[in-house]
Amino acid sequence: SGQPTEEFYRGSVLTAGEVAFTATGETAGVNAGATTATLPAQRFEVVIRVVAVSGTGSIGFQIQESSDGSGDPYADITLSAEAPTQGLVSFAANTATFTGIGTIKLYTTAATEAFKRVQISAYATFTSVTAIVTCGAADVR
């Protein structure tokens, strides 16, 4: 048919490379671009990689969106987890919870607003957690 069968992603890093988290809070917003649910629909994906932990505990990650990154308040993006996850991670109630090193891919085909950020919604007893969070969007074929 002459049509490509692979998806091409535009992507962004939502953390400043590998970042050490030590408490609840959020990262700065990044203009990762809006996605659309109308044809041609797009799939928005997030990959959260916890690469190191110090101590024992748990940390909860959520991904949020805003239309402008300032005046429009950030709100959680409703995401689904793509199997398989790797390592010590679970996903429920729109939160990826890590109890050790691991990786999870989250996605939605619903429309998203342009600015995205990471919200650390829960943090318990780890001394430090080092993670990198990336996101991207591609046309759904």
N, C-alpha and C positions, 0 to 999 in steps of 0.2 A: 504494500500500500504506500510505501515511501514515507510513512509516519514513524517517528522515533518511538521506541517502546520503553526507553528508560526515562526516569524522572530527573529533571535538572533542578537542583535546589539553590535558592539564594539563602545565605545563612548569616548568622551573627553569633557572637560570643556574649552571653548575658552576664558573665562574671569577668573581671579583669584578669583573665588567665586562670591559673589555679589560685583559689582564694581560701584562706583559713577562716572558718566561722567559729565563733566562740559564744554566741548568744542568739536570741531571736532578733529579727529585724529584717531589713530589705536592702537589696542592692540598688544602685542608681538605674533609672530606666534607660533603655536602649531603643532607638528607632529601628526596629527590625522589619518594619513594613506591615501594612494591614493585609489580611487574607480575606477572600470572598467565598461564600457558600453557593453563589449563583454561577451558572456556566460561563466561562470555564471555572469550575470549582477548584479550590486549592486545599492541600493538606498541610497543616501547621504541625511541626514536630519539635519536640524538645528532648535532649539527651542530658541526663544528670549523671555525672560520674563522681563518686566519692573515691578519692585515690589514697587517702590516708586518714587515720583516726588516732587520737591519743586518749587512752583510757577506755572506759566502757560507757555506753549510754545509747541515746537515740536522738535523731535530728529529723525534722519534718520540712520538706520542701514543697512550696506551691508556686505556680507561675501566674503572674497577674498581668493585666493589660490596661491601657489608658489611650484615649484618642490623641492626647497632646503632651502627656508626660508631666503636666503641671496642674492646670486648672481642673481638668477632668480627673476625678479620683480613680485610683487603681482599683480593679476588681479581679477576683479569681477567674481564670479561664477554666471552663469545664473540659477536662481532658480524660482520655482513656489510656490504659497501659497496654503496650504491645508486648506480647510474650515472645521469647522468654526474657525474664529479668536475669541479671547475673549478680551473684553475691548475696549480701545480707540486706535485702530491700523488699518492702511490701508496698502496695498501693491500695488505698481506700479513702473515701470521702474527699477526693481530689487532692490528696496529700501523699507524696512519696516519702516513706519513712525508712531511714537507714539505721541499722544497728552495727554497721561495720562497712568495710569496703564493698562497693558494688556499683552497678550501672542499671539504669532503667530508661526506656524510650517511651515518651508520652505523645499523644497526638489528638487532633480534632480536625474534622472537615467543616466545622461551623465557622462563620466569619469571625475574625479577630481584629482588634484595633491595632494601630501601628506600634505603640510603645509597649514594651514588655519588660518585666523585672522579676527577680527571684525574691520570694518571701520566705524567710525561715520562720515557720509558724510554731514550731516546738523545738526545744533544745533541752536535753536532760543529761547531766553528769559527765558528758565527754569533756576533756580538757580542751580539745581542738578537733575540728573536722576540716580536712582540705578537700575541696571539690571544684569542678569546672562544669559550667552549664552552657550548652550551646542550643541554638534553635535554627529552624529553617522552614521554608515553604516551597512547595512544588505544585504544579498543575496536576489534578487528578485525571488520569486517562482511563 
